[in-house]
Amino acid sequence: MGSNKAYLNCLQRDEAQALWRNTLKEIGYFERPPVEHLPVTASLGRVTAGTVYAKQSVPHYNGSAMDGIAVYASDTYGAQETAPKGLTLLPPGSPFTPGGCYAVDTGDAMPAGTNAVIMIEDVHISEGTAEIIAAAAPWQHVRIIGEDIVAGELVIAEHHVIAPVDIAALLAAGLDTVEVVKRPKVAVIPTGDEIVATREELQPGAILDVNSHMLAAAVTEWGGQPARKSIVRDNRQAIEETLIESLAESDMVIINAGTSAGREDYTAAVLSAIGEVLVHGVAIKPGKPVVLAVCQGKPVIGLPGYPVSAMLTAELFVRDILLARHKLPPYETPQVEAALSKAVASTIGMEEYIRVSIGDVQGKRIAAPLNRGAGMISSLTKAQGVIRIERGSTGLPAGLSMPVTLLRKRRPARTILSVGSHDLALELLGLFLRRRMENVALSCANVGSMGGIMAIRNNEAHMAGIHLLDEQSGCYNVPFVKKYLPGLQGCLIHLAMREQGLLVLPGNPKGITRLSDLARPELTYVNRQRGSGTRMLLDYELGKAGISVSVITGYDKEVGTHMAVAASVAAGTADAGLGVQAAAQALGLDFIPVAKEQYDLLLNFAPDDDCLPEIIDILKSEEFRLEVERLGGYDLREAGEMISVN
């Protein structure tokens, strides 16, 4: 009796979806899904259970980027077209001697004692001598360790669908296995006296079971592991026994047919007896007699028996639940505008979904409604899109231009673009933001602080990390914002105070204690790119100490991130580099403090953008503060505070 009452009092589609998802969230269905380890080579299409970090750098050695000769750069100085210079061609594997060189091919490891490659096109080799006509700069045509990926660096974020390119990155980064979310097991139970399993059994009055195959395929496409059950006759006890058996071995159960209120429709009654029926009947067409229930802590969905109804209700009430189980955002498809080829009538009070074919006619996009019967399988295969008629409408006139949701395509998650100074905390901010807003991803382009300011000025980024020290005032960031962004429409938010210092090898074998040591001729340095806050800090501190950049070996050798600086030092490419303490800690380097600096975020969002308050709330959260400070060298006590630029 209760089921019939619920069926007669249909919920609206959005209300039913909200109740369904919120109930499953309350019982913990989406929390900590089971995980498993798979070989990376077998992980295509699976979802990462956690953040994956590199075990090794890419490349993992200093290698030649060209065919040619490997040289020690200073041995080539003075060579020019009018005064060629000859170098001794050394045998492979022999010790390096000054004035010598080795023949190398692209990808070869750089021989000990060499630090540059001259292209074979610029070399004349004769009788054991390589003649060159131009000097080589240190590290020219050399791929240094960690140039692509640095050991300990994030390779793939958590809850990411692994693509073919990700497999390449994981293997290159030293991963043999990857932890992924286990596919939810979904039992699919076809029911009905009229349903038969094979074409040989097909007689008048019998219907071939195609729905269970369709639904199982859909479950597979949506990340589940389907288990099709044998057809169950219209018998309450038999349905109940099959359901109990399925609940014991599955994470979700789909019962197909028997969901209406007829004398042989037992699905709702069985679900009421074993668990709790949340919804019996939704105000949609087709698909009204859908049943949503929770039994033994697991979702059970009763889908209507007609194929179009079954597929539509599966898309509305199964697909996003399976995606959420994987911590993925809801499925979304792009929409296009198209004009209806004919008028469409509709029942007021019912939200109706109509499949359409789409074609361009005389330069105009047309949507042609297909046959609307819930049993019309052909409409499933012929349709390129779906139109939705609001429940308050009695129909749509011919020629009306309206949005058509395309089928079999998916719109990517919204991307928040961060362009500016590199910081490890931004990667964590992206993870926290994705956890809160499942359809939002943060993408970082590291171009330095000044590059970030320019991107905000040109409306080319949502966010920019900056840490620019004004030498005259001794203040961070605000003077630059005032100068380059007068009338800023966005806002400047504090992220952290962070420690910058010299990164050196463990045990500090070169005995480096201060910036002035960089002037020692035997030391090599690796620098950050022009326009970066770290480069400006270095120049400021060198100026205070009266040290000319011309005496620092390697000052012109630039890399783009703190982790790249750390990788260069760890690989022995440089003896020191200026960077954040977190980068040193990540690669096990020693850290010599130089200065504390202020790292802020320029935010360029519309005032009503949902992302803005979420980002500020994350910055102020205790969980985020602890996670960032655990990296080392950060102080987030004032994170999320607005900074006045007036």
N, C-alpha and C positions, 0 to 999 in steps of 0.2 A: 504493500500500500504506500509505504514511504517512497519507494522508487518511482511509482506512478506520479505521485505528487511532485517529486523533484523534476520529473520529466515534463510535467505540465507547466512548471514554473521555470522555463529555460533561463539560463544566465546569458548575458551578452558575451560575445567572444572575448573581448579584452578583460572582462571581469573573470571569466573562467580561466583564462591563461594566467592572470595574476594570482588567483586563488591556488591554482595548480602548482605554480612555481614556488610561491611563498610557503605552501605547506611542505613541499619537498625540501625546501631550504631549512625550515624549522626542524624537521626530523633528521637533518644532517646528511641528506642524500648526496649533496655536492661536496661535502667536506672530506678531505684526505682520501680520494679514490685509490684503490689498490694500484700498485706499480709493479713493473717487471723490468728486468734488464735484457736487452736485445743486442745482438751484434749490430754495429753501425750499418753494415751492408744490408741488413734486413729490416731497417727502421723506416723506410720510405712511407710517408703518410701518417706515421704515428706522432703522438703529441708528447713533447718532453715533460717529464714530471717535475723537473727543477732546472735551475740555471746550470748550463754546462760550460766549464772553464777549460782552457787549453792546458794540456800536459806538457807540450813542447812548443817552442817557437817555430815560426814558419817565415823564411827558411830557418833550419836549425844549424846552419853553418854559413860562413861568409863565402859567397860563391860568385863566380864570374857571370856577368850579365851579357857578355859578348864573346865571340871568337876573337882571339888575338894573343897578346902577351901580357902576363902578370908582372908588374914592376913595383919597385919601391919609388914612390912619387918623387922624392927629392933627388933621386938619381937621374931623373929626366929633365931637371931644370936647366934651362939654357938652350935646349934643342929648338931649332927653327929651320925653315926651309933653306935659308942661305948658309946655315951651319948645322947640318945633321949631326946627330949624336948616336954612337954605336954602343949597344949593350950586349954583354956576353950571354948567349943562349945556353942556359944550364940544363943538364939532363933531368928528366922527371925524378923526383924523390931525393935529389942531391941537396946538400945544405945550401942555403942562400949565402951569396957573397955580394958585397957592394958592387954595383955596376952590372949586376946580373939580371936575368929575366927568365921566365918560363913560358912555353907555349901552352895556352889553355883554350878550351872550348866552352861554349855557353853551358852553364850549370856546374862546371868543375869547381871543386873546393879551391879557395885561394891558397897557394903555397905559403908556408911560413916565411915571414920576412917581407911579404909583398902587401901592398894596400891600394893598388889601382890596376886598371886594365886599359890597354891601348888596343883599339880595334885593328883587326888584321889588315883592313884596307889602308891603314895609316902606317904600316910597317913594311920595310923591305928586309927580307931575311936572305943572307948569303954567307956560306961557309962558317956557320956557327955564330954569326953576329946578326943582331936585329938592329937595323938602322931606323931611327925615328926622326921626325921633322917638327914635332911639337911636344911641349911638356905636358905631363899628366897631372891633374889635380888629385889630391888624396881622396880615395874611395870612389873615383869616377868609374862608372860601368861595373860597380860591385853591388850585389844584393847582400846587405848586411843581415846578420842574425836578427830575427824579429821584425823585419821590415814590413811583413804582411800581418802576422799574428804573433803576439808575445805570450810566452808561457805564463799561465795564471790569468790571462785576459778572457773576458766573456766571449764565447763563440756563438752560443745560441741561448736565447732567453727561455725562461720557464714557460710552459703552456704554448709552445710553438709547434706548428705542424711541419714536420721534417720534409724538406724538398730535396730533389737530386743534388742541388748545389750545396745544401747543408751537409750531405753525406761526404762530399769532397772536403769541406772545411773541417768536419769532425775527424776524419781520417788523417788529414794533414796535421791537425793539432794534437795527434798522438792518442786519440780515443779509439779503442777497439769495441767497446760496448757503450750503450747509452741507456739511461733510465727513462722509461716512458710510462704513461698512464695505461693501465690495463684496459683492454676493450671491454665495455660492459656486456655481459651476456644477456641476450634478449630472447625470451621464448615467444614464438609466434604460434598461436593455437587457432586453426581454422575450425569453425563449427557449422553444423547445419545438416539436416536429413537429406537435402537435395544436392549436397556437394560431393563430387567424386574426384578421385586422385588422378585417373588416367583417361585418355581419350577413348580407350576400349570400353570403358564403363559408361560412356556418355549415351544416354537415352533421352527421349522427350521428357521434360520435367526435371532432368538432372543438369547440374551446372558444374563445369570444370573448375577445380580449385586453382585459380590464377592469383588470387589476392595474397595468399601466404607467400608465394614466390616473389611477388612485387614488393610486399612489405619487408621480407627478409633482405632483398636487394637494397631497399632504401635504408634499412638498419645498417647494412655494411657500408653504404656510401656515407652515412652519418657517423661512422666510427664505432659502431657496435658489432658484436659477434652474435649473429642470429642462430637460433636453434628451432627449426620448423618441426612442429609436432604433427602426429597423424591426425586426420580429420576426426573430430568428436561429434557424435550425433546430438540431436536436440534432446538431451537427457540431463536433468539438473545434477544428478549424482555423478555422472560421467564427467561433466564439465568441472564440477567441484574437485574431483579426484585429480584431474589433469592439472588444474590450477595449483593445487597444493604441491603436487610433484614438481611443477615448474618453478614455483617460488623457492623450493629447496635448492635449486641448482642455477638460478638466474638472478640477475640484478634488476630486471624489468620484465613484465609480461604483457603481451598484446593478445587480446582475445578478439577475433574477427567474427562479426555477426551476432545475432541474438541480443542486440542492444536496445531494441524498441520496446513497446509495451504490449506485444501480442501474447497469445496464450502459450507459445513455444519459445518465447524470448526470455532466457533464464540468466543472461549475463549479469544484469544489475542485481538480481536477487542473490546470486552466488557471491558476488563481491560484497554485498551488504552483510551476508552471513559470515564471511571470513575476515572482512576488514571494514573500512569506512568508505562509503561512497560520498565523494565531495561534490560531484556534478553528474547529473543525468539529464542531458539535453542542453544544447547550446543554440542560440538564435542565429544559426547560419544555414545557408542553403547552397549546395547540398551538405549533408553531414550532421543534421540536427540531433539524431539519437546517439550521441557519443557519451561514454561513461568514463569518468575519471575517478580513480579510487586509490587508496593506500592499503595494502595488505601485508602484514608481517614486516612493516617498515620499508616496503618496496612499492614503486609505482606500478599500477595495473591499469591498462587503458582498454576499454571496450570500443572497438571501431565499427561503424556501420558496415553492412555486408556488400553494398554496391561498390564497384571498383573506384569510381570517381570520388564518392563520399569517403571511402577508406583512405585514399591517397591524400585528399585534402586535409582530413582530420589528423592523419599521421604527420603531415607537414606542420600543422598548427600546434599539436600537442605532444609529439614524440621527438621530432628533429631537434628542437632547441634544448630539450632536456638532456639528450645524449651529448650535445655539444657542451652544455654547461657542466656535465659530468667530467668532461675533459678540460674544464676551465677555459673554454673557447667562447667567443662572442656569438650572439644569435646569428643565424643564417640570414643574409640580406642579399637581394638581387637588385641590379640597377633598373631604373624605370625610364621609359621613353614616352613622349607624347604622341598620341595617335587619335585619328578621328573615327568614330564608330560608323560602320558601313550601313547599319540599320538600327532602328529603334529597339530598345530592350525594355520589356516590362519587368516589374519586380514586385514582390510582396512586401508591403510596408511592415516594419517591425522586424524584418529578417535581414541580416547582412548577407549579401549574395556574392558568390565568386563565380565568374564566368570565364571560361577559357576561350582564347581568341587566336586566330591566325593573323599574322602581321605582314603587310606588303606595301611597297612603295608604288603608287600609281600616279603617273604624271607629276612626279616630284612631290607628291603628298603621301604621308604615311597613314595607312588605313588599318584599322583593327576590325576583323570580321568575326563576330561571335560564332562559335561552333555549337553543335547540338548540345542541349543542356541536361539531358537525362543523366541521372546519377549512375546509371549502368552503362553509359556510352564509353567503352574502353577506347574507341578510336579518337575521342576528344583528348585523351591523355597523350597520345603519340603525335597528333597533328598540331597541337597548340604550341605557339611560340611565346605566349604570354597569358596573363590573367588580369582581368579588370575586377574591381571591387565596387559594389553598389552599397552605399550607406543604408543602414537599417531604416532611416526616416524617409527614404525615397520610394516613389512608386514606379520608377523606371528612368531610362535615359533616352533622349531623342537622337535620331540619326544625325550624323555630322558633328556631334559634340566631341570636342577635343579633350581628352582626359589621359591621366597617367596609366600606363600599362606596365605591370611588373613582369620583367622577362624571366623565362624559365631556364633552368640549367646553367645559370651564370651566377657569379657571386661577386659582390662588391667588397673591396678590401676595407679593412678597419680604417677608421680615421687616423691620419698620421699627424702628430704634433711635431713640427720641425724645430729642432734646437740647433742654432748655428752660432758658434762662438768659441770660447775657451774650453779646452778639454778638462774634465774632472771626473774621477771615478764615481763621485756621488750622483752624477747625472744618470748613470746607468741604473743605479738603485732607484732614483726617482722614477725612471721609466717603468721599472718592475712594480713599484707601489701603485703608480697610476693605472697600469693595466689591471691590477688586482681590483681596483675600485671601479674602473670604467672599462669593462671587458671589450668594448669595441674601439678602444683608443690605444694607439701605439706611439711611443716617443722615439724619434730618429734623430741622431746627433751627427752633425757635420762639424769637424774640428778645424776652424780657420783662424783661431786666435781671437783675443778680446776685441781688437779694433775691427776685425772682419765681422764679428758679431754685432757691433754697434751699427756698422754699415748695413747689415742685413735687416736689422730692425728699422732703420731709417727708410729703407726701400720697400718695406712691407714684404720681405722675402722670408721671414721666419716668425714663429710664434714666441720664441724664447732665445735668449743669448746669455751665456755665462761670461762674466767679465771680472777681471781683477787688475785694473789699471791704476798705477800709482802716479799721482801728479807730483812732480819733483818740487815745484814751487810751494805748494800748500802742504804737501805731505799727506793729502787725503786720497782715499781710494774712490774711483769710479764716478762720483758725483760731478767733479769738474768736467769730465769727458762727456757725460750725459748732457750737461748744460751746454757744452760747446757744440756737440754734433747732433743733439736731439732737442732743440728748443721747441717748447710746446708739445712735449712727449704725451701721446695719447694713452700709452700703456702705463706701466708702473715699474719701479725698481724695488726688488725684494731681496732681503739678506738671506743668504744660504748658510755660509760658514766662515769662521776664521780658520785658516789652515796654515800649517807649518811648511815653509819652503826651505830646502837645504841642499847640500851637495850629496849626491849618491855615489858611493864608492864600493869597491869589492869588500866582502866580509873580511874582517880583521884589518882593513885599511892598510894593505901592504905598501902603498906609496907614502904613507905617513902624512896624508893631507889633513889639515886642521882648520884652514880658513880660506876665504876667497883669494887672498894674495898669493897662496901657493900655486894658483893656476898659472902664474907667470913663470914658474919653473920650466926650463926648456925641455926637460925630459917627460913632462906630463902632457897628455892629450885630453881634449875636452869635447863634449858633444852638446850642441846648442839647440834651443827651440827656435821656431821660425820667426821672422820679422813680424811685428804687430802683435805677438803674443804677450800677455802680461808677464810671463816668466822671463822673457827676453828683456822686457823693459825694466823688470826688477834687477836683473843681472847688471844691465848697463848703469842703473842708478847706484847700485852698491859698488861697482867698480869705479865709478866717478868719485864717490865719497872716499874711496881708498886710494885714489890717484893712480889707478892701474890702467894702462892703455890696452885696448882690445887687440892691438896689433901684436902684442907679445904672447897672446894665448893661442897655443897650437890647437887647431880644431874649432876656433870660434866660428868659422864660416860653415862648419858641418852642421846642417839643420835637420831636425826631425819634428814630427807633428804632434806628438802626445807625450805625457809624462811617462807612460808605460814604454814608449819607444826609447826614451832617454834611459830608463832602467834597463831595458834589454841590451842597449849598446854597451853599457857599463858591465853588465853581467857577462856579455860575450867577449869582453876584452877589447872591443873596438875603440873604447875610450876609457880613460882612467877616472873621469868624473863628469858629472852633468848636474845641472840644477833642476830640481823637481820636488814634488810633494812627498811627504813621508809615507803616504799610503802606497805609492809606487815602489818605494824602497822595501817596504814591508812585504809587498806582494811577491817580490822576486828574491827576498832574503838578502838584501844589500844593507850595508851600514849607512847611517844617515848622520850628516853633520849639519845641525841647524844653522840657518843664515838669517831668516826673517819670518815674522808672522804677517800674513796678508789677509785682506778682506775679499771674499769671493761672493759676488752677488748675481742675481738673475734679473735681466730685463724681460718683462712679460708683455707681449703684444697681442692681447685678446680683446674681443668685444666685451663690454661690461656685463652682458647677459650670457656669456659663454660659460657652460657648465664646467669646463675644465679649470677655469681660473680659481674658483673657491676650493676645488678639490686639490689643486697643486699647493695652494697656501696651507690648507689643512694638513696635507701630508708633511710639508716642511715643519710644521709646528708639532707634529705628533712625536710622542716619546719613542715609539717603535722605530720610526725613521731615524731619529737622532741617534739611538743606540746602534743601529745598523751601520750608519756612516762613521760614527766615532770609533767603531770596532776596526775600521780600516787603518786607523792610526793617523795622528797629526791633525785632527779636526776638532773644532769646538762649535757646536750647534745650539748653544744656549739661547741665542737670539734669532734662530732660523725662522723665516716666515714673517719677520717684521718689515713693515713698509718703510722705505727710506725716502725722505723728502728731497726733491731735486729743485725746489723753488729758491 
